[in-house]
Amino acid sequence: MTIKSDKWIRRMALEHGMIEPFEPDQIRHKDDQRIV
């Protein structure tokens, strides 16, 4: 299985309830850049 993009994960969580509870703001930042 491949690694899915953030957009795909967010869409599946919101539309299909695949992740409950889903926290869309749980993104790490460093020097004003998003990191994994």
Number of C-alpha atoms within 10 A of each C-alpha: 3 4 6 8 9 12 9 10 16 17 13 13 17 15 9 9 12 13 12 8 9 13 10 11 6 7 10 10 10 7 6 7 7 9 9 6
